[in-house]
Structure formats: C-alpha cells, structure tokens
C-alpha cells in the first residue's frame, strides 16, 4: 500500500504492529482494537476486505461478507471454502506484495453484488452451523446402530 498510494485501514493489533507502523507511509491508518459496532461499520463501508494470511477458517472474512463486502484473500486455508472467485471476492496465489498489488489494481468492487455476498455468508451463521453439526451427529449415530 506504500507503493500503491491507496487508502488502507487496519484494525486490530499484533506482534508486528510497531514495526508496521514504522514502515507505513501515506494513506495507511492503524485503528488498533475497535468495538464490534465500529468493526461492523468499517466492514460495511470498505471497498473490499483484505485477508492476506493463511487462516484455518477466517471469521473476519466471513464477517466482511456478511456486510455485503467482497474479500481479496490469499488462496489457501479457509478462504478456499468461504471465498467464491468472482462472486464473493477474489483470491491471489502468492503471499507477495506484488501478487496482492496486482489483484488490488485489477479489482473492481462494482463487479460484485452485495446481497449475493451477504446471502453466501449466511450459510456460516451460528444457528446453521449448530443445525448441520446436529444433523451430522444424528446421521453418524444412525449408521452405528
């Protein structure tokens, strides 16, 4: 983002925060820990949510999708199950700034339908998850009887 001169807002914290603040320039803003309400507002107002790391599931990406926002994610881990290329976001192959920058430059948020993105995210809702787990357990119990 230093090279792209595009606004980036980062919320949360982590072990590299101090270093990242030191090297950040221009339009990069560190918001620190934010409330759930503020996080919801940030999701709903972003052009896209960037998920550049490997995650087992990636709840923050799904939270962004629940706000109808597309996700630009590293093509690994949970993103492979939650991000649908061209529908809920896009994936980049290598964890390099060049590969991510290429995706960002080519990205057009107008290509995405916020309602379709939100509808997709709803399948990961807590109540649906509980229902699926219950159905799975019942099906396994039926097989062993």
PyMOL commands that set and color helices and strands:
alter all, ss='L'
color gray80, all
select helices_A, chain A and resi 17-23+36-45+59-66+79-82+97-106+109-111+114-122+126-144
alter helices_A, ss='H'
color red, helices_A
select strands_A, chain A and resi 8-11+28-32+49-51+71-74+89-92
alter strands_A, ss='S'
color yellow, strands_A
deselect
rebuild
show_as cartoon
